[in-house]
Amino acid sequence: MNINTLKGALPIAARLLAEKCGLKVRIGGNRACASSSEIVLPDLPIEVEKARVLGLGFVLHEGAGHIVHTDFESIAAMDLPVFTYRIWNAIEDVRIEGLVERRYAGANRIFTAMRETLSKDGLLREMSNASDLADALVTVTSHTLNWRQLKRTFFEAREAIAVQWLTSAFGSAFSDTYLTVIGKVQFALSSADAARIAVEAVSLLKQYADENADPDQDSSGRESDGQDEPNEDSSQGGSGGGEGGQPEDDGQDEEPGDDGAVPSPPVSADQAAAEACENGSAAGCDARSADEGKPSQGPADAETDGTGDTSSEQSGPADSGSNAEAKPDRDKSEGVAGSATDPDDGSRLGGGSQTGVGVQSGGGSAQEPVAVAEDHAGSNGSGDDGQLRAQANDPETSGLDLSQKATSRDVHAALGAGYNPGEDLGEIVQGMLSGMAAESEAPPVLSNAIPFTEEIEDNSEIVQRVKRESIALRRRLTTALEAITRTSSRDVYAGERLCNLGALRLSTGDLNIFERESSRSSIDVAIHLLLDRSGSMRVEERMTLAMDTCTALGIALGQIDGVQVATSAFPAGSGECDRDVLVLNRFGEAVRKRAGRIAAVRADGHNTPLADAMLYGQYSLLSTKATRRILLPITDGVPDSKEGVADVVASCQRWGIEVMGVGIGLDISGVIPNSICISEVADLPTQMFELLRKQLVLKRAA
């Protein structure tokens, strides 16, 4: 299957795409997340283009991209500083998306459409809304590589702006060297290669900072994170103003690294995992989310004063003994940022385990809680994309002056910057999908298929009961199903009409100067029958009539060359809200041999998930090769959601699936427009033939 021609409603397209990529996708709940074992998509509108683009993009980026190609264990072992990790993340996104595009035709179109959607919503990082130098450098890396390596025209103008700023801020020599270094991603064969490119790029920044250092700025100023007054008393770093203006010894032997300002240590792996489970409890999501293990964002309310200094209000200590039951209404993942420590410990990624599509952080304990970092993509309620949009467009955070030349102090502050979830593509899309799911009103769900094993061994009784109707159906439906007429022409020596080259052929002695047309009708049809087994079907022996109808149709259609039939019953169980289907026979299995299964079906379901079953029928039909596809529910027309049925009918029409219905004792045209109503099996041949004939005429007219 070509991704360019991927068909079906969003749940169907996502499952088909995941199967093609060798992934497992689960749909349900109100939160999107990804782990090394599966992709989880929430319940989303089935025919909203925005949801479709973001959902398929999430499967490709996180699933076919990061889960398949990113080696997080190697990255964790490299113990990257936070800012280096951010540069690596931008480079790795380009590397893995390039691999996905080369393997799956059409992936480029989905990736580009996903960025266009984010840009329209104000969630795509731009140079104009970069909050600081660190954000700008990550944006430059991403935009430049998206155009130069992946040739995405969407980034052509953005790349020009990014290169212009980089040259203005750092000079043409540095700009050319930096772009050359990150351009090595085209030769990167692994995540570790991409990480080494990021390390080399950061080394260039360190070299620039050292070469352009202010001679008046002594080492004490750098140790105090750019503070102009070394005597200022501060309790956050565990050090205070000493006698004679010298900082007191805080008992630590480590010296600050070259990165300048020391960021807060990342959230621990156990805490991130526990909070991810709390956020996903409402959706029943047992997978780790894609944002697990990302470096800590640092103080949530920190404000930059232009010199790389940050200030924030201290929050109280986190309750490490709380669990999911203690805070059931918690909506946001919270990470406690510790006090300033050695950059080689607290600011690095490593010492943790790999889960999901993130790297678990570790290698440093939080000594004194300073602030709480909010994970925008981890919220399971609505407003995730709104928070990210506010962060992207907030004038207070978009404080970088693009016209200013980068100073040594600015670069040191950037090297010590914390993690920013607003620039991570996976987290942004995850948050948008979760927000859309929270706002949608119970869309149809793609049912799970459960094999039906019960069977009446002697099925001759039911076959004989519908034998006459099945024979009549076969005779009359064969003509109605001949939907494809193939016409061909050839040149012959006798006929009534001359071909175009007849005169020229005579001059060469060729007597084949007449044209003869030949046509033949062929049948290539897949039909999925859906049998309603809800409790309402017990009224007036509707279930017996429905089983006979299903058996007669299945046997008659299955005996026509070129027709393949599958039958399913819904709901699968007897629970109050069961959305699964029972598979009676799949495409390729003869209905006559499985008639005993149809006879064993009982009307003991408590609900009628017709929309969900029809969505499964659409999935089954699109998974089968056929020129013509027909979905045919057999029901009494009392579904759980009429609006959901109407949505699925419209979706089927969009993707070329004809929907017809057989009403058992009741008129179901209000639910399925193209339908018939029968009160006995003897009515089936005539009415079914008229329905197919009418549908065929409409199809040819279209």
N, C-alpha and C positions, 0 to 999 in steps of 0.2 A: 504493500500500500504506500502510495506517495503522499507525503504530508501536504503537498500542494493541493491534492484533491481529497483531503480528509473530510468525510461527510458525517452528518448526524448532529443531534443536539449536543450541548456541551458535555454532559456526563458520558455520552456515547463516544464522542470524539476523544475525550481525555482517556477513556479506557482503551480504545483502539490504539491511540498513540502510545500509551504506556506499554501495551502488549507488543507493539512493534519495536519499542526500545528495550524490551526485556525487563520492564519494571512492573511493580505491583502498585495499583492505585486504588484507594478506598475513598468513597464519597459519602459524606454524612456529617451532621453536626453544623457548627457555625464557626469553625476555626480551621484555617489552612496551616499545614505543617509538613515537614519532610524529615525522614530519617534514612538510615542506611538500608532499611528493609522495605519501606513503602512511601508513597506520596499520598497525602491526605488532602482532599479538596472538600470544602463545605458544600452545603446545599445551596446552589446558585440558580438564578433564572436560566432556563434551558435555551432560550433563543435571544438573549441580550448579547450583542456583539462585543461589548466591553468585557463582560464576564468571560466570553469565549476566548478572546484574545489573551486576557490575563491568565485564565486557567491553563490554556495550552502552553503559554509562555512559561508558566511556573513549572509545569511538568518537564518541558525541555531544558530550562535553565538549571533547576535544582536536581531533576531526576537524571535525564540523559546527559547532562553536563557534569555537575559536581559529584553526584553519587557514583557515576560510572568512571569519571576521569580524574577527580581530585584525590590526592593521597594526603589526607589530613594527619595521619600518624607521622609522616615525614616532616610535615610543617611544624607539628608540635615538638618534634625532636630538635628542630633547628632553633627553637626558643627565640622567635622574632620579637623585637620591640613592637609596641602597639602601632606606631606610625608606619614602620616597615611593613607590618601586617596589612595596613590599609592600602599601601601601594601594591603589595602582592595581590590583594584581593581584586583590585582593578585590573591588574595584568592577567591574573588567573581567569577572570570572567571572559576576557577576550580570547584567551587560549582555549578554554573549554567550549565556548560558543563557536569558535572556528572549527573545532573537531566535530561538533554536532552538525554544523552546516554542511561540512564535506560528506557526512554520512547520510543525512536525511534531507532530501530535496524539499524545499519549501520552508525549512527552519529559518532561513534568513528573513523571509517575509513575516513570519510570526514574531521573531525577535524585534524587527523594525517596528511592526504594528504595536508591540508592547511598549516600546520607548515613546512612540507617538502618543499613545494613550496616557502615559505618565506625564508627558510634557503638557498635554492639554489640561490635566488636573493640577499642574504646578508642582509635581512631585519629582521631576527629573532634575538632578543637580545641574546647575548652570554656572558659568563664570560670574554672572551678574548677581547670583544669590549666595556666593561663597562667603561663609562667615569669618574665615580667617585664612592665613596662608596655607595651613595644612589642608583645608577643604579645597582650596584653589589648586594645589599641586595634585591632589587625587583626581579632581575634575579634569585637569589638563591631561593626565595620564589616560583616563578613560576615554575622553572625547577624541584625543589624537589617535589612539590605537583603533578605535571603532571605525575611523575613516581610513587611516593609512593601511591597516592590516585586514579589516573585514570589508572595506569598500562600501560602507553604508552611507548612501547619499544624505540620509537624515542628519549625519554628523559633519557634513562637509563645511558648512558655514561655522558650526561650533568649533571645529578644529582650527579654522583660520583665526577665530577670536582667541582661542587658547594659546596658539603659538605666538600671536602678537603680544599677549600679556606676558608670556614667559620670557620673550626677548626683551620686553620693556623692563621687567622687574629684575632680571638676572644678567642681561647682556646676551648678545648673539652667540658668543663663544660657548657660554654655559648652556644656552638653549639648544644649540646644535648637538652638543655632547650628550645632554640629557635625553633628547629625542632619539639619538642613535642608540643609547643604552636600552631604553624601554622598547625600542623597535626590535631588539633581539628576541622578542617573544615569538617571532615567526620561526625561530630555530629551537624553541623550548619543547622538549619532549616529555616533560613531567612537571608536576607541581613544584618539586624541588628546584628544577631549572628556573621556573618563574620566580621562586623565592630568591634565588641567587641574583637574578636581574634586579629585583626590588632592593636587595642589599647594596648592589652596586650603585643604583640610583640614589639611595639615601647617603652613600659614601660621598657622592658628588656634592650633595647638599652640605654635608659636614665640612668638606674641603672648602666650599664656597664661604661658609660661615667663618672658618678659621682664617681664610685669606682676607676677608673683609671685616675682621674684628676691629672694634673701636679700641684704639690704644689706651684711651682713658678709662676703659671698663676693666677693672681688675677682677681677679678670680673670685673675690668675696661677693661681688655683684652677681656672678653667674651662679654661685652656690645658693644664693637667696632667691633664685628664679627671677632675676632681673630687677630686684628691689634696689632702688637708689639709696635707701637709708639702711645700712647694715645693722644699726642699733635698734631697729624697730622690733619690738617684742612680739613674738608669734608663738602660739601654742600648738598650731596645727602640725608643724613638722617635728615636734618633740624637742625644739631648740628655742632658746630665748636670747635676748641681748645680753652679752657678757660685759665684764668690766673693761673699760677702755674701748668700747665699741666692737669688741670681737665676739663672735657667736660662741656660746657655750658648747661644750662637748656633750652630745646627747647620748653618749654611750655606744654609738655605732662606729665601727672601724671603716665602713665602706666610704668611698669617695663618690660623689656624683659623677655620672658618665658624661660623655661629650654631648649628650642630647640636650643639655641645659635643664629646663624645667622638668621636674620629676612628676610623672602622672600617677594617679591613684592605681593601686593594684587591681587586677581584674576580679570579677566575681568568681567564687569557687565553683568547681564542677558540680558538687552535690547540691549547692544552693540553686544554681541555674536549672538543674534537672528537676528539683522539687517544685520550683516556681512554674516551670513549663507545664508540669502535670496539673498544677492548680488551675492554670489558665485554660487548659484543655478539658477540664472535668465536665463542663457543661456539654461538650460535644462528644464525650466518650472517646476522646482521642488518646490512644495509648502510645502514639509515636512521638519521639522527641522532635521538637520544632526546629525549623531551619536556622533559627537565630541562636540556638544553644551554643555556649562556649565562645561567643564573640567577645572581644575585649571589652572591659568596662568603659562606659561612656564618660565616666568621671562625674563631677558635681553637676547635678541636673540644672541648677539655676545659676551656674557660674557666669560671670560677665567679664569680658576682656576689656582691659583699659588701653589697649593699643601697644603695650610693651610686652605682652606675653603673660602678664600677671593675671591671676584669677582670684575672685573672692566669692564666697558662697556662705549661706547660712547653714550652720551645723544642725543636722538632724539628730534625734535621739538614737541610742543604740538599737540595732535590729534585734528582734526577739528570735534568737536562734532555735528556741525550743518549740516554736509554733509549727503546726502542720496544716494539711489541706482542710481538715475539719474545723480548725480554729478560725479560719478566715474564708468562709465559703463564697463571699461576694467579692473577693479580691479580683480586680480587673487587669492589673498591670504587673509585669514581672519587675521586681525591684532588686537592684544589686547594691550592696553596701560598699562604698569606696573607702578604703582605709587611709591612714595618715601617710604622709610622704615618706618613702623609704628609698633604698638603693634602686636606681633604675634597672640594674641588672637582675633585680628580683621582682619588684612589684610591677614594673612596666612591661614585662615580657610575657609572651605566650609560651606555655610549656608546662611540663609536670602534670598534665591532665590526660584524660583518656579521650579518645575520639568517639563521639556519638552523633548521629544525625549527619547534618551537613555543616556542622560547625566544629571548631576546635575548642575543647574544654580548656579553660584557663586554670592556671595554678602557679606554683612557685612563689608564694608569698602570702602571708596571713595579714588580715586587716587588724591593725592594733587599736585604732580608735576610729569609730564610724564618723565620717565627715558629712557625707551627703548621700542621697538616694538617686540612682540613675534609672530613668524610666525607659523601658524597652517599648518603643512605639509599635513595633511589629508583633509583639507578643500578646497584645490585648485581645481578648476574645469577644469584645463587645463592639458596637458600632463606633465610628469616630477615629479608627486607627489611621485611615488615610487623611482625615481632617487634621490630626495632630501633626503628621508629617508635613502636610501642606503648610500648616501654620509655622512650623519650624523652618521650612524652605523660604517662606515669604516674609518672615518677621523682620522688619527693618532693624531691630536691635541685634539680631543674630547675623544679618547680612551686612557686616560692618567693615569688610575688607575694601580698602581704597585701591582699585586696580591701576591707578595712575602712579602710585608710589613705588620707588625702587625698594627691593627687599633688602633689609639690613641684616647684619649678623645676629642681632638679638631676635629679630622676627623669625629667622631660620631656626635658631635654637628653640624658640617657643613652639614652632611647628614640629620639630623633631620630638618634642616631649608631649605632643597633643594626645588626647585620649581617643577612644573609639567613638565613631559617629554613625549611628544606625540609619540616619537619613540618607546616606550615600550607598548603602548596601542594597543592590537590586533585589535580591531574594527577599529581604525583610520588608521592603517597600511593597512588593507585589503581594506578599503574604498578608500584610496588614490591610491592603485594599480588598483582597478576596474575603477576608474575615469581616470587614465592614459591610461589604455588599451582602454577605450571607445574613448578617444580623438585620438588615433592612428588608430582605425579601420575605414574602409571605408564603411559606410552605409550598415551594415548587415541587413538581413531580420528581420522584426519586427513581433512579435506575434500579430495578429489582435484581436481587441475587437469584440465581438459578439453583434449584435443589432437585436432584434426580428423584423421580418417583419410582419406587421399587415394587409397590403392591400391584398385583396382577391376578386376574381371574384366568386360571389355566385354560379352561374351555371357553374360548371366545366365539365359538361357532354360532352360538345363539344370537348374539348381538349382530354378527356379520350377516346371518340369514335374515334378521329382522329388517335390515336396511338394504338388502341385496337389490331389490327392485329399484329403489330410489338411486342407489349408487350407479346402477347400469344406465338409467335415464340421465343422470347427471353427467356421466362420462361422455355419452353421445352428444349431449347438447353443449357442454362446456368446452369441448375440444375446439370447436369453431370460434367460440368467443375468446379463447385464450391465444389465438394466433395473432399476436400483437405485432410481430415483425415480418414485413414483406421485403424480401431481397430481390432486386431486379438487376439483371445483367444483360448485356447485348453482345452479339458476336456477328462476324461477317460470314455469309454463306453464299453459295452459288445460285440459289433459287429463293425467291421471295417476292414481296409486293412493294417494298420501299428500298430505294437505292441508298447506299451508304455515302458518306461525304467524299470519300476518296474513290468512288466507283469508276469515274471516267479515267482517272490516272492509272488505276489498276488494269483496265482493259488494254491500255497501251503497252503494258508490260506482259500481257498474256495471262494475268491473274483474273479468273472468273468469279472470285468471291466478291461480288460487287453489291450484294444485297445485305441489308441489316435485319437481324432477327432478335427480338427481345424475348427473354425467358424470365419468369418470376416464380418464386416458390415461397410458401409461408412456412415459418419456423416458430417453434415455441421454446422460450427460455424464461421460465417464470419460477419465482420462489414465493410460496404462500405460507404465512404463519397463522395458525388458528389458535385463538385464545378462548379457553373454556371457563366461564364464570361458575365458581363453586361456592358462592357466598350463601349465607343462611336464607336469603330471600328466594333463592332458587328452589327451596323445598315446597313453596306454595304451588298448589295445583299441578304437582308433578312436573314442574318446569325442568328439573334436573334430568329426568329421563328423556324428555324431548331434546334437551340440549346435548346430551351424550349421543343420542341417535343421530342428530344433525351433524355433530362433529365427526362421528364415525363414517357416516355416508359421504360427507364432503372429503374427508381424508382419503378414504379408499378410492373414490371416483377420481379425484385429482391425481393421486399417486399412480394411477394406471395410465395416465396420459404421458406420452413421451415428451421429455423436456420440462416436466413440472416436478418440482421438489417441494415436499410438504413437511412442516414441523408443527407439533401441537404442544401447548402448555396449558396449565390450569392455574387459576389464581383465586384467592390467596393460597399460600403454601400450607399454612397451619390453621389452627383454630384460636389463635390469640386475638386480643382486642384490636391490635393495630399491626397486622402482618402485611408487609409489603413485598414479600418474596413470591416467586412462582414455582410451580412444580413442572418439571420437564417430563412430558409423556413420551415424546419421540423427537429426535433431532433431525435436521436435514440429512438425507441419505438413508434413513431408516424407513422401512415400509410401514405405513399405518395399519395395514391388515394384520401384520405380525404383532403390533402393539395395541390392537383393539381391546385386549383384555385389560390393559391399563386404563383405557378410557372408561370401560365398564366398571372399574373399581373406584372411580372418583365419587366422593360423597359431598353433599352440600352442607358442610359443617363449618364454613368460615364465618367469622363474626363481622367482617368488613368487606368492602368491595373496592380494592385499590386498582381500578380500571386504568387510570392514567399511568401509574407505575408499571403495570403489566404491559401496556402499550409501548411504553418507553423501552422495556426489555425486548419487545417484539421488533421495534425499530433497530435496536442494537443487533439482534440476531439476523435480521434481513440484510443490514449493511455489511455484516461480516461474511455474507454468502455471495458468491459470484452469480449474478443473474442479470438479464436485460430488463426484466420487469419484476417488480416486487409488490406484493399485496399483503396487507395486514388485515385480518378478519376476526374481530372479537364476536363471540357468541354469548350474549348476556341478556338479562332482563332490563338493563338500562337504568339501574339505580346506583351510580357510582358514589364514592366518597366525596369527590370533588369534580363538579361539572366544568369548572374553570380550568382545572388541570387537564381534563380530557380535551377540551378545546385547544389548549396550548400544544398538546402532543399531536393532535390532528393537524394543526397548522405547521408544526415542525416536520411532520412526515411529508406534507405536501411540498415543503421547501426542499426536502432532500430526495424527492422523486419517488416516494412510497405512496401507493394508493391505499386508502383506508376505507373498508367496507364493513358493514355490520349486519348481524342476524339477530333480530329481536325475538326473544322467546316469550310468546304470549303478550308482549307489550310493544308499542311503537317506540323505538329508540332514536328516531330521526332528530329529536331535540338534542341528543348527545353526539350521535354520529350521523351526519346528514345523509350520506350514501348508505342506506340500510334498507332491509326488508323486515317484515314481521310475519312470522309463521305460527300457526296453532297446532300443526301436525306435520310429520315428516313428509307426507305426500305432497305438501305444498312447496317443498324445497326445490325440486328440479326446475319447475317453471319460473318461480320467482328469482331463483339464483341466476338462471340464465338471463333473465331480463335485466337484472342488476349488472351483470358482467357486460352484457351487450351495450347497455347505456353508458357504462364507464368507459368501454372501449371506444365508442363513438366520440365521447367528450375528449378522450386522450388524443385521438387522431386529429380532432378539430383544433386542439391546442397546438 
